[in-house]
Amino acid sequence: MRQTEIFSGSSHPDLVDNICERLGQKPGKATLKKFSNGETCVEIHTSMRDQDVFIVQSGSSKINDNVMELLIMISACKGGSAKSITAVMPYFPYSRQSKKKSHRGAITARMLANLLHVAGVNHVITIDLHASQMQGFFKCPVDNLIAEPLIARWIRLHVPNWRDAVVVSKNPGGTKRVTSLADALKLSFGIVTTDSRRRPDPGMSSSAFFGAVGIESEDPLATDPSVALLNGILDGATDEKDEGRGGGFGDGTIGSSGAGGGGAKSPTRSGTRSGHHSRGTSSLHRRVNGNSAVEVPSSPLVRSVTRPDSSAASSVPSSPPTGAAVGGSLVRVQTTPSAAHAADEPDADAQYTDERARDVITGRLIQGHIVDEDHPSPAFSAASGPSAAPSLRFRSQTATTAGTTGTTATTGGGGGGGSDDGDPDAPMPEHMMSSFVSTASSAMRGAGGRHALGGSVDAAATSEEEEEELRNPELETTVTLVGNVRDRPVFIVDDMIDKAGSWVAAAETVVKRGGATKVYCFATHGLFGGDCLREMNECECIDGIVVTNSFPVPREKALGCAKLVVIDVGGLLAEAIRRNHHGESISQLYMHSVD
C-alpha cells in the first residue's frame, strides 16, 4: 500500500510480520531501547510526512512498558508530521478496569483512552474489548473487531459433531458473548454460575418479612425474635384503629385501655389467639379470617399482609393456622398448597410439571473442583463463615429488644405509667424507628463489606475475586448449571483466559454433573498468567483450549501444552488496516463466512 507505514512495538513482533506479509510491505524502521534507569527511548528512521501510520502494539507480560512505548511512538509520529496515526491494539491493556470497584477506585481503561488522545492518536483498532461500552471512553473512532467468525469457522472445520454442541458461559457476565456465538452456529446455550455468598441462616425462608406475607416455612418462625418484633409492630398499628383503644404490642396477653387511663386489663384481650373470634382479637387476624366488616388498618405493613383478594382468605378455618399462636400474633396465610394438601388434588402433578426444571443442576465446589454431596464441608464455609457472627449478633439484639418491649407492654397500665402507649405525645420506641429489613441488611453488609447493598463494592464479583474464592481451601462454593448438556459436546466461551480456576470448575461441572462428552475452551485473548495453561492442560475434563494470537503466548508454554490451538488474527487485522487506509467499509469483517 502506498503512503502507508506500519510500525511494530516490542510486544508482538511475530504478529506484525504476519500483517506486513499479507499486505506486501515491510515494517517501518524504528529503534526501541531503554536507558539504564528504565526509561523508554524511541527513534524512528523512516519519513512519515503525510502518510497513514499504523502502530501495532498488543499486551505482553511487560504491559506497562508496552503502554508507555506506544504513547511515545504516537507522539514521535505526530511530531514527524504524519497524516493520521492509528493504534492497532489487538488486546487493549487495562480493559478489565473499565468501572469502579470501590468508591476510591480508578477507571483505568478510561485514563488510558485519554492518554492515547493526548499523545495524538486519530484512530484505534482493537479486538473484543472486555466491555463494548468502553468505546465511549475514546475521543476518536474505534473499530472493535470480533474474533467470533474465526472461532465459528474453526468449530465447523475441526469439531465433528458440532451441530449437537451447547455453548456455555462460565459466568453471568459473558452471557451476551455466548448467545451471539450460539445464534451464529444455531446452537443451544447454557450458563454456569458460582455462588460463594449463600447464607442459609437467616435465609429467605426464615425471614420475618416473608413470614409476614404468608410464605410457608418449616423453620420455627413463631419463636424467632425478629418475628416477635414484627408482631409488636403489626399489633401496635392495628390496635390504634380498634375502637379508639391505645393498644400496645400484642402477644395475646396484653392490652391496656389507653383511652380511659385505667390500670385493669381488658378481659377480651387475655388468653391465647386459638379461640373463636373475639372483640379483643386484632383486626389483622379478623381480616384474614374473612370478616370484611372490620376496617382495614392504615399501616402499610398490615395492608401488605391482609390481602382481601387473596385466594386463601375464604379457605382459612375459624381457628388460626398452626404456628400463629406460638409466642406472638403473627398470622400465616397459606397461599400455596402444602405437600399434604397437594396429594389430595387429582391434578396437582399436572399443574407443577415444568420440564425446564430438569435442566438446572447444582453441585459443590471446594478449592475449585467438583466434590460429591457426602464430601465433608470445610471448617469455614461461605454459608457459615463471615456472616455467622453478625447474624447471631443481630438475632440476639433483636431478641433483647423484643423481650424488653414485651415486658414494657405487658406491665403497662392506664394510669400506672408502665406503658406510654396511651400517651400520644410519647416518643416512638427506638426499635420502631429502624426497619427490620434494613437492620438485617446492615448486619449482612458488615461481613467484610462483601455486599453492594450500600454501594460500597461492585454488585458483581470480578474475575480476580472469583478466582480467589475458588482457590480458598476454607470456602465451599455452590455451582449451578442451567441447560441440558448431557451426551453433547460443550463450548465454554469467554473473552480471555487469565487464570484456570473458573475454567476448570466450569469444565468439571458440565462433565461430572451435566454429563457432557467433550469440553472445548474458547477465548480471544490467551493471557495464561502463572500456571494457568499447565493446569488447564492437566485437567482431564478439558479436551481443547482454543485462543487467538492477539496476545503473545510464550513459546515455552505453548510447546508443553498438547491441547492448545492458536488461531491467527493477522489476516483480520491486515484487512482492517487495508480497508481503513482506502476508506472502505469494515462491515464484512463482522460477518460469518459460509464454508
TIDRENFI-586895 format. One line per 4 residues: number of its first residue (from 1); their letters; for each residue z, y, x of C-alpha. Coordinates in pm, 1 decimal. Layout:
% residues N
NUM	A	Z Y X; ...;
This chain:
% residues 595
1	MRQT	0.0 0.0 0.0; -88.3 345.9 124.9; 157.9 629.7 153.5; 448.6 384.2 143.5;
5	EIFS	724.1 295.2 387.7; 971.1 10.7 339.7; 1286.6 18.5 549.8; 1536.2 -259.3 590.9;
9	GSSH	1910.5 -233.6 611.5; 2121.9 -476.8 808.7; 2249.4 -669.5 505.1; 1949.1 -892.5 421.3;
13	PDLV	1659.6 -868.7 671.3; 1507.1 -1200.5 558.7; 1456.9 -1069.7 205.9; 1288.4 -754.5 338.8;
17	DNIC	1048.3 -961.7 549.2; 960.3 -1165.0 239.8; 894.2 -849.6 34.8; 677.3 -692.0 304.7;
21	ERLG	479.8 -1013.1 347.0; 397.5 -1018.7 -22.8; 294.1 -652.3 -15.0; 86.3 -695.1 300.5;
25	QKPG	260.2 -446.0 523.4; 523.1 -428.9 794.1; 874.5 -288.4 761.0; 930.9 64.7 885.0;
29	KATL	1073.0 107.2 1232.9; 1435.3 213.6 1240.7; 1733.7 157.1 1466.7; 2074.9 77.7 1323.1;
33	KKFS	2370.3 80.4 1557.5; 2740.2 158.2 1579.3; 2939.5 372.0 1815.4; 3241.4 239.1 1996.1;
37	NGET	3474.8 376.4 1729.1; 3285.8 201.9 1446.3; 3072.5 491.4 1325.1; 2725.4 404.1 1192.2;
41	CVEI	2420.1 562.9 1351.6; 2063.9 550.1 1206.0; 1747.4 651.3 1388.8; 1408.0 635.0 1210.7;
45	HTSM	1099.3 611.0 1432.6; 826.8 640.9 1166.2; 688.7 950.5 998.7; 762.2 957.6 627.0;
49	RDQD	638.6 1302.1 526.5; 500.5 1299.6 169.4; 541.2 923.2 143.4; 721.4 698.2 -103.6;
53	VFIV	1013.8 545.9 83.5; 1184.5 222.7 -28.4; 1511.4 127.7 141.6; 1615.2 -233.2 77.5;
57	QSGS	1988.5 -284.5 121.0; 2191.5 -550.4 -54.8; 2551.2 -651.8 -7.8; 2699.7 -881.7 253.3;
61	SKIN	3035.2 -976.5 396.8; 3048.9 -626.4 552.2; 2998.0 -446.8 222.8; 3149.5 -112.0 323.0;
65	DNVM	2930.8 -87.4 633.6; 2626.3 -167.1 419.5; 2706.9 111.7 173.7; 2760.4 371.6 447.1;
69	ELLI	2444.8 259.0 623.5; 2240.3 301.6 306.0; 2374.7 650.9 243.3; 2293.0 759.5 597.6;
73	MISA	1939.6 616.7 573.0; 1878.8 801.3 245.7; 1998.7 1125.7 397.1; 1778.0 1072.9 705.0;
77	CKGG	1470.1 1009.9 489.3; 1543.9 1317.0 279.1; 1566.3 1522.6 593.8; 1234.3 1374.2 704.2;
81	SAKS	1054.5 1526.9 401.7; 996.5 1202.7 213.3; 813.5 1244.6 -117.2; 1051.1 1009.3 -302.9;
85	ITAV	1333.9 779.6 -199.0; 1401.7 456.2 -386.2; 1709.5 247.8 -311.2; 1632.2 -121.6 -368.3;
89	MPYF	1972.8 -285.3 -413.6; 1935.9 -647.6 -534.4; 2315.7 -672.3 -551.8; 2487.1 -345.1 -641.6;
93	PYSR	2816.0 -314.1 -449.3; 3138.6 -247.7 -638.2; 2971.5 -339.2 -966.5; 3285.2 -520.6 -1081.7;
97	QSKK	3481.8 -195.8 -1064.9; 3292.4 -27.4 -1347.3; 3601.5 58.9 -1553.6; 3965.1 141.3 -1503.6;
101	KSHR	4205.0 -148.6 -1475.5; 4510.6 77.0 -1494.1; 4598.3 440.3 -1554.5; 4578.9 519.4 -1183.8;
105	GAIT	4274.0 307.3 -1111.0; 3933.6 429.8 -994.1; 3588.5 368.6 -1141.6; 3440.4 287.5 -803.3;
109	ARML	3094.3 199.6 -931.0; 3054.8 548.9 -1075.2; 3174.4 700.0 -749.4; 2908.7 505.1 -557.9;
113	ANLL	2641.2 624.4 -801.9; 2749.7 982.6 -736.1; 2734.8 924.9 -361.2; 2377.9 798.2 -389.4;
117	HVAG	2281.7 1108.4 -586.7; 2441.2 1340.7 -331.7; 2265.5 1156.6 -47.7; 1930.8 1227.5 -214.2;
121	VNHV	1811.6 910.8 -388.8; 1540.4 952.5 -655.9; 1524.4 601.1 -799.7; 1733.0 280.7 -797.8;
125	ITID	1606.3 -76.1 -837.8; 1865.7 -349.4 -880.2; 1904.9 -696.1 -1036.4; 2153.2 -799.1 -1303.4;
129	LHAS	2420.7 -533.4 -1296.1; 2763.5 -670.0 -1377.0; 2771.1 -435.7 -1677.0; 2442.4 -294.2 -1802.0;
133	QMQG	2608.1 26.1 -1920.7; 2659.1 116.9 -1554.6; 2310.1 269.2 -1566.7; 2471.7 568.6 -1733.2;
137	FFKC	2660.2 643.1 -1410.7; 2339.7 749.9 -1235.3; 2163.4 1084.9 -1246.5; 1829.5 920.5 -1162.8;
141	PVDN	1618.4 644.5 -1323.9; 1748.6 289.5 -1280.2; 1542.0 -29.3 -1310.2; 1789.0 -308.2 -1386.6;
145	LIAE	1573.6 -615.8 -1334.3; 1682.3 -958.2 -1456.2; 1663.4 -1297.1 -1287.9; 1664.9 -1480.4 -1620.9;
149	PLIA	1287.3 -1555.1 -1622.5; 1314.9 -1710.6 -1276.0; 1613.5 -1921.6 -1377.0; 1446.7 -2031.4 -1701.3;
153	RWIR	1133.2 -2131.9 -1509.9; 1339.4 -2338.1 -1264.1; 1511.9 -2513.3 -1553.8; 1183.0 -2606.6 -1718.0;
157	LHVP	1045.3 -2744.1 -1390.6; 1346.6 -2927.9 -1246.9; 1568.0 -3044.3 -1535.9; 1408.4 -3346.8 -1709.2;
161	NWRD	1580.8 -3327.6 -2049.8; 1641.9 -2953.0 -2058.2; 1545.4 -2930.1 -2426.9; 1868.7 -3113.0 -2516.7;
165	AVVV	2088.0 -2891.8 -2299.8; 2358.4 -2646.6 -2404.7; 2406.4 -2309.0 -2235.7; 2778.0 -2238.8 -2187.0;
169	SKNP	2963.8 -1923.8 -2088.7; 3277.2 -1974.8 -1882.2; 3443.1 -1660.9 -2020.5; 3403.1 -1433.4 -2324.1;
173	GGTK	3257.1 -1153.8 -2112.5; 2942.2 -1349.9 -2032.6; 2853.3 -1440.4 -2390.2; 2565.8 -1191.8 -2415.0;
177	RVTS	2407.1 -1321.7 -2095.7; 2439.0 -1681.0 -2217.1; 2292.0 -1616.8 -2559.7; 1996.2 -1438.9 -2401.6;
181	LADA	1907.4 -1743.1 -2189.9; 1969.1 -1976.2 -2483.2; 1732.7 -1775.5 -2702.6; 1465.3 -1774.2 -2431.7;
185	LKLS	1480.8 -2153.9 -2397.2; 1555.1 -2212.6 -2768.1; 1877.4 -2399.1 -2688.8; 2225.6 -2414.0 -2834.2;
189	FGIV	2507.2 -2228.7 -2664.5; 2883.0 -2260.8 -2629.8; 3178.4 -2088.1 -2469.5; 3479.1 -2189.3 -2261.9;
193	TTDS	3787.5 -1967.6 -2278.8; 4117.8 -1990.0 -2094.7; 4445.9 -1854.9 -2225.4; 4748.1 -1838.7 -1997.7;
197	RRRP	4937.3 -1589.2 -2216.2; 5004.6 -1811.5 -2516.3; 5369.9 -1790.7 -2612.7; 5487.5 -2026.0 -2886.9;
201	DPGM	5826.9 -1855.1 -2918.6; 5824.9 -1625.9 -3100.7; 5481.1 -1715.2 -3233.6; 5277.4 -1600.0 -3527.1;
205	SSSA	5407.2 -1884.3 -3744.0; 5768.5 -1780.7 -3683.2; 5712.5 -1406.5 -3710.9; 5925.2 -1216.0 -3955.1;
209	FFGA	5624.3 -1023.1 -4076.2; 5414.0 -1331.0 -4155.9; 5710.6 -1496.2 -4321.0; 5744.0 -1193.9 -4544.3;
213	VGIE	5386.0 -1203.5 -4665.8; 5422.0 -1564.8 -4769.0; 5275.2 -1780.7 -4492.6; 5437.8 -2122.2 -4486.9;
217	SEDP	5605.2 -2243.8 -4169.8; 5825.7 -2534.0 -4075.0; 6040.0 -2317.8 -3847.5; 6387.6 -2220.3 -3971.8;
221	LATD	6286.0 -1866.6 -4056.7; 6567.8 -1815.7 -4301.1; 6825.4 -1822.9 -4021.6; 6619.5 -1613.0 -3783.6;
225	PSVA	6793.8 -1280.2 -3710.5; 6459.9 -1099.5 -3735.0; 6423.5 -1230.1 -4088.8; 6776.7 -1123.2 -4170.8;
229	LLNG	6696.7 -773.7 -4057.7; 6377.2 -768.0 -4264.0; 6570.2 -891.1 -4569.9; 6803.3 -597.0 -4535.8;
233	ILDG	6514.2 -352.7 -4517.9; 6341.3 -504.0 -4821.3; 6652.3 -523.0 -5037.4; 6757.3 -175.7 -4933.7;
237	ATDE	6423.4 -44.7 -5055.7; 6422.8 -239.2 -5382.7; 6782.6 -172.6 -5484.5; 6724.9 201.4 -5478.7;
241	KDEG	6492.1 150.0 -5774.4; 6723.6 -85.5 -5960.7; 6865.2 127.9 -6243.6; 6991.4 407.4 -6020.5;
245	RGGG	7201.3 182.8 -5802.1; 7261.9 291.2 -5443.1; 7216.4 -64.6 -5317.9; 7263.9 -166.2 -4958.7;
249	FGDG	7139.6 -459.7 -4761.7; 7145.2 -759.9 -4994.5; 7221.5 -1108.7 -4877.0; 7326.1 -1248.2 -5212.3;
253	TIGS	7690.0 -1135.3 -5198.2; 7665.3 -760.0 -5163.9; 7624.1 -471.2 -5400.0; 7841.1 -168.8 -5448.2;
257	SGAG	7784.4 69.0 -5735.5; 7679.5 366.3 -5532.1; 7631.0 581.0 -5839.3; 7983.9 560.9 -5968.7;
261	GGGA	8174.1 560.7 -5647.0; 8398.8 267.9 -5746.4; 8511.4 13.4 -5499.3; 8466.1 -302.4 -5711.6;
265	KSPT	8170.4 -530.2 -5659.3; 7931.7 -582.4 -5943.9; 7966.4 -936.0 -6082.0; 7593.9 -957.9 -6143.6;
269	RSGT	7521.8 -931.8 -5768.6; 7757.2 -1204.6 -5649.9; 7671.8 -1559.7 -5565.6; 7354.6 -1700.4 -5426.3;
273	RSGH	6997.2 -1647.3 -5546.6; 6941.2 -2008.8 -5651.2; 7042.0 -1947.0 -6010.1; 6843.8 -1810.5 -6304.2;
277	HSRG	6702.8 -1457.3 -6317.6; 6995.5 -1220.2 -6344.8; 7016.9 -846.9 -6363.3; 7152.8 -835.2 -6009.0;
281	TSSL	6859.7 -1025.5 -5866.2; 6642.5 -799.2 -5656.5; 6333.0 -654.5 -5815.2; 6128.9 -817.4 -5539.3;
285	HRRV	6247.5 -1161.7 -5649.7; 6184.8 -1093.6 -6016.4; 5835.6 -959.9 -5945.5; 5732.2 -1272.6 -5758.7;
289	NGNS	5851.4 -1491.0 -6044.1; 5622.1 -1318.1 -6289.3; 5846.9 -1059.3 -6454.5; 5598.5 -777.7 -6492.1;
293	AVEV	5846.5 -558.1 -6677.7; 6020.1 -465.7 -6355.5; 5895.2 -150.3 -6190.6; 5700.4 -205.3 -5869.4;
297	PSSP	5907.1 -80.2 -5575.0; 5777.3 213.0 -5379.1; 5839.3 65.4 -5036.7; 5513.9 -30.7 -4862.8;
301	LVRS	5684.7 -335.3 -4714.3; 5778.3 -458.1 -5059.3; 5434.0 -388.2 -5200.5; 5281.6 -597.2 -4923.8;
305	VTRP	5490.3 -891.7 -5039.5; 5483.4 -853.9 -5417.3; 5120.2 -906.0 -5495.6; 5076.3 -908.9 -5873.1;
309	DSSA	4729.8 -1062.4 -5844.8; 4842.1 -1347.7 -5623.2; 4741.2 -1690.1 -5741.9; 5089.6 -1815.4 -5666.0;
313	ASSV	5260.8 -1561.4 -5891.5; 5205.8 -1765.0 -6206.1; 5287.3 -2100.7 -6048.6; 5618.5 -2017.9 -5880.3;
317	PSSP	5903.2 -2206.3 -6052.0; 6201.0 -2032.4 -6204.1; 6416.1 -2113.1 -5903.1; 6333.3 -1964.5 -5564.3;
321	PTGA	6137.1 -2176.1 -5318.4; 6307.8 -2375.9 -5051.8; 6449.0 -2162.1 -4776.4; 6463.5 -1844.0 -4980.0;
325	AVGG	6840.4 -1855.2 -5018.4; 6941.6 -1955.3 -4668.0; 7132.3 -1663.7 -4531.9; 6910.7 -1396.3 -4680.4;
329	SLVR	6692.4 -1279.0 -4963.1; 6351.4 -1341.0 -4808.8; 6124.6 -1492.3 -5071.2; 5834.6 -1707.8 -4959.3;
333	VQTT	5535.6 -1730.2 -5183.8; 5318.5 -2038.5 -5135.4; 4962.0 -1911.0 -5101.1; 4806.1 -2229.4 -4960.0;
337	PSAA	4858.1 -2587.1 -5080.4; 5109.2 -2782.0 -4876.3; 5045.5 -3134.6 -4747.9; 5226.4 -3297.9 -5038.4;
341	HAAD	5052.5 -3078.7 -5293.2; 4707.9 -3131.4 -5143.2; 4743.0 -3507.8 -5168.5; 4771.0 -3488.3 -5546.8;
345	EPDA	4450.0 -3286.9 -5585.9; 4139.1 -3506.6 -5612.0; 3901.9 -3258.7 -5445.1; 4137.9 -3139.6 -5171.8;
349	DAQY	3945.7 -3324.2 -4899.7; 3612.7 -3186.4 -5016.2; 3746.8 -2833.0 -5013.0; 3856.2 -2835.8 -4648.6;
353	TDER	3579.5 -3028.8 -4474.7; 3435.8 -2788.2 -4219.1; 3216.3 -2980.5 -3979.0; 3219.2 -2697.4 -3727.1;
357	ARDV	3587.7 -2757.0 -3658.1; 3489.4 -3072.0 -3469.2; 3309.8 -2860.2 -3208.8; 3631.2 -2692.6 -3092.2;
361	ITGR	3810.7 -2884.7 -2816.8; 4122.4 -2780.7 -2629.2; 4269.4 -2904.1 -2305.3; 4531.4 -2832.1 -2042.7;
365	LIQG	4464.9 -2677.6 -1703.0; 4711.0 -2699.0 -1415.5; 4601.6 -2546.0 -1084.7; 4251.3 -2509.7 -1227.4;
369	HIVD	4199.5 -2876.7 -1312.2; 4198.7 -3064.5 -1642.2; 4504.8 -3287.6 -1693.0; 4599.1 -3541.4 -1958.5;
373	EDHP	4814.2 -3449.3 -2254.7; 5106.7 -3654.8 -2121.5; 5096.5 -3480.7 -1784.7; 5431.1 -3308.4 -1713.1;
377	SPAF	5424.0 -2934.1 -1750.0; 5519.7 -2713.1 -1456.1; 5870.1 -2573.6 -1449.6; 5740.1 -2222.0 -1508.6;
381	SAAS	5456.2 -2228.6 -1760.8; 5270.8 -1945.0 -1925.6; 5429.8 -2035.7 -2257.9; 5791.4 -2037.7 -2145.3;
385	GPSA	5782.1 -1819.2 -1838.4; 5779.0 -1442.8 -1812.8; 5816.8 -1383.2 -2184.9; 6104.1 -1623.9 -2242.4;
389	APSL	6380.3 -1392.8 -2127.3; 6253.7 -1084.3 -2314.0; 6208.7 -1294.6 -2628.0; 6562.9 -1425.7 -2613.5;
393	RFRS	6696.1 -1078.2 -2546.7; 6504.1 -943.3 -2843.6; 6634.4 -1218.0 -3073.6; 6991.5 -1173.1 -2960.9;
397	QTAT	6974.2 -796.7 -3000.4; 6825.3 -836.4 -3345.5; 7095.8 -1085.0 -3439.1; 7364.0 -841.7 -3329.5;
401	TAGT	7204.5 -560.7 -3527.7; 7162.9 -777.4 -3835.9; 7520.2 -906.5 -3811.4; 7662.5 -556.6 -3782.7;
405	TGTT	7452.4 -441.8 -4075.6; 7561.0 -731.1 -4294.4; 7926.5 -662.9 -4220.8; 7897.0 -295.0 -4298.1;
409	ATTG	7711.1 -351.8 -4622.3; 7946.4 -622.6 -4743.0; 8262.5 -425.2 -4689.7; 8118.7 -112.4 -4844.3;
413	GGGG	8293.7 25.2 -5146.8; 8209.5 313.5 -5373.0; 8493.5 536.7 -5261.1; 8635.5 332.8 -4976.1;
417	GGSD	8390.6 472.9 -4728.0; 8294.7 135.4 -4578.3; 7925.7 196.2 -4651.5; 7719.7 508.8 -4671.1;
421	DGDP	7455.3 357.5 -4899.7; 7560.6 573.4 -5188.8; 7552.7 895.0 -4989.0; 7201.6 1042.4 -4996.8;
425	DAPM	7282.9 1270.4 -4702.3; 7391.6 986.4 -4475.5; 7170.9 934.5 -4170.3; 6938.3 638.2 -4170.5;
429	PEHM	7068.6 343.0 -3966.7; 6918.7 306.5 -3622.3; 6776.0 -38.5 -3688.8; 6575.0 103.4 -3982.0;
433	MSSF	6429.9 375.5 -3762.8; 6243.8 124.5 -3545.0; 5984.2 -114.6 -3679.8; 6049.4 -481.4 -3620.1;
437	VSTA	5685.6 -526.8 -3520.1; 5688.9 -252.9 -3257.3; 6020.6 -381.4 -3121.2; 5874.9 -725.0 -3066.2;
441	SSAM	5565.2 -579.0 -2911.3; 5771.2 -370.8 -2671.6; 5962.1 -678.5 -2569.2; 5640.1 -859.1 -2501.3;
445	RGAG	5496.0 -569.4 -2306.3; 5797.8 -568.5 -2084.7; 5700.0 -906.4 -1943.0; 5535.1 -780.0 -1631.6;
449	GRHA	5307.4 -533.5 -1810.6; 5050.2 -802.2 -1881.2; 4964.6 -693.2 -2232.4; 4743.9 -397.5 -2319.5;
453	LGGS	4906.9 -305.2 -2649.8; 5026.5 20.1 -2499.1; 4714.4 81.9 -2294.4; 4888.3 14.3 -1964.4;
457	VDAA	4643.4 -251.8 -1849.4; 4297.6 -369.8 -1937.7; 4268.6 -577.1 -2253.7; 4052.7 -841.4 -2085.0;
461	ATSE	4160.9 -1016.8 -1773.0; 3949.1 -954.4 -1467.3; 3791.5 -1238.3 -1274.3; 4044.1 -1191.7 -993.7;
465	EEEE	4336.2 -1221.9 -1236.4; 4179.8 -1528.2 -1395.6; 4135.2 -1696.2 -1058.1; 4492.4 -1619.4 -954.6;
469	ELRN	4630.0 -1765.6 -1275.2; 4420.9 -2079.1 -1238.0; 4542.0 -2126.9 -880.3; 4908.7 -2068.2 -961.2;
473	PELE	5084.0 -2409.1 -949.3; 5360.9 -2282.1 -1176.8; 5127.3 -2182.6 -1460.1; 4980.6 -2403.6 -1728.7;
477	TTVT	4663.0 -2271.8 -1888.2; 4512.8 -2369.2 -2221.4; 4134.8 -2409.9 -2215.3; 3919.5 -2410.9 -2529.4;
481	LVGN	3562.5 -2537.6 -2554.3; 3359.4 -2414.4 -2851.0; 3032.7 -2601.5 -2900.3; 2906.0 -2958.5 -2907.2;
485	VRDR	2809.5 -3074.2 -2556.3; 2859.4 -3448.9 -2594.7; 2586.2 -3656.1 -2424.5; 2397.8 -3339.7 -2327.5;
489	PVFI	2337.5 -3152.1 -2002.5; 2520.9 -2821.3 -1971.9; 2411.1 -2497.0 -1806.1; 2708.5 -2276.5 -1711.0;
493	VDDM	2576.6 -1923.7 -1659.8; 2725.4 -1603.7 -1517.2; 2603.7 -1309.3 -1312.8; 2780.5 -1401.6 -987.4;
497	IDKA	2973.6 -1677.8 -814.3; 3259.4 -1546.5 -603.6; 3543.5 -1797.6 -638.9; 3529.7 -2157.6 -751.9;
501	GSWV	3835.2 -2179.0 -979.5; 3682.0 -2079.9 -1312.8; 3357.5 -2268.9 -1242.3; 3535.9 -2593.0 -1159.2;
505	AAAE	3764.4 -2554.8 -1462.3; 3468.5 -2497.8 -1695.9; 3275.8 -2792.3 -1547.4; 3570.2 -3030.1 -1583.3;
509	TVVK	3627.3 -2910.9 -1938.3; 3272.5 -2979.6 -2059.0; 3261.3 -3318.2 -1880.3; 3609.7 -3462.6 -1926.7;
513	RGGA	3685.6 -3309.5 -2264.6; 3343.1 -3239.6 -2408.3; 3156.3 -3545.8 -2280.8; 2863.7 -3367.9 -2112.7;
517	TKVY	2628.8 -3573.3 -1896.1; 2540.7 -3319.9 -1623.5; 2653.5 -2971.5 -1531.6; 2443.3 -2703.9 -1360.2;
521	CFAT	2599.2 -2375.5 -1249.5; 2360.8 -2077.1 -1259.9; 2422.7 -1727.7 -1124.9; 2212.7 -1440.3 -998.9;
525	HGLF	2435.6 -1340.9 -708.7; 2587.7 -1609.8 -488.3; 2873.7 -1429.7 -315.1; 3063.7 -1753.8 -233.4;
529	GGDC	3381.1 -1598.5 -99.5; 3612.2 -1811.1 112.6; 3573.2 -2185.9 49.1; 3405.7 -2135.7 -288.7;
533	LREM	3080.9 -2316.5 -201.4; 3261.5 -2610.6 -43.4; 3494.1 -2655.0 -340.9; 3208.8 -2645.9 -590.3;
537	NECE	3009.5 -2890.4 -379.5; 3303.8 -3132.4 -370.7; 3360.1 -3113.3 -747.1; 3233.4 -3437.1 -897.3;
541	CIDG	3166.8 -3271.2 -1233.9; 2911.7 -3024.1 -1090.4; 2562.0 -3161.2 -1029.5; 2380.8 -2845.5 -920.8;
545	IVVT	2450.2 -2489.4 -801.2; 2154.7 -2253.2 -856.1; 2159.1 -1892.6 -732.1; 1906.7 -1635.9 -611.1;
549	NSFP	1879.6 -1483.9 -265.6; 1974.5 -1136.0 -390.0; 2291.7 -1177.8 -185.3; 2257.8 -1342.5 157.2;
553	VPRE	2414.1 -1688.9 176.0; 2533.0 -1768.4 530.7; 2315.7 -2035.1 685.5; 2610.4 -2246.5 797.8;
557	KALG	2743.2 -2259.5 440.8; 2407.1 -2344.4 288.0; 2344.0 -2634.4 527.5; 2667.7 -2805.9 429.6;
561	CAKL	2602.1 -2795.1 53.7; 2357.1 -3050.2 -82.8; 2388.8 -2921.4 -440.3; 2286.7 -2563.5 -357.2;
565	VVID	1947.6 -2433.6 -472.4; 1835.7 -2080.1 -384.6; 1565.0 -1909.1 -591.7; 1361.1 -1642.9 -416.5;
569	VGGL	1357.1 -1297.4 -578.2; 1127.6 -1148.1 -316.5; 827.3 -1169.7 -547.1; 1015.9 -995.3 -828.3;
573	LAEA	1124.0 -707.5 -605.6; 782.5 -678.4 -441.0; 611.3 -647.3 -777.7; 869.6 -390.1 -890.9;
577	IRRN	801.4 -183.2 -576.8; 426.6 -205.0 -624.1; 439.6 -103.7 -989.6; 680.5 178.6 -913.0;
581	HHGE	454.0 315.2 -640.0; 142.0 306.2 -861.0; 321.2 437.6 -1170.3; 269.4 117.3 -1371.3;
585	SISQ	496.2 -24.1 -1637.1; 751.0 -286.9 -1533.4; 795.1 -435.3 -1882.5; 611.2 -750.3 -1776.1;
589	LYMH	886.9 -828.3 -1526.9; 1132.9 -884.8 -1811.6; 914.1 -1139.3 -1991.8; 927.5 -1515.8 -1955.6;
593	SVD	621.1 -1695.2 -1824.8; 486.0 -1993.5 -2017.4; 405.4 -2286.8 -1790.0;
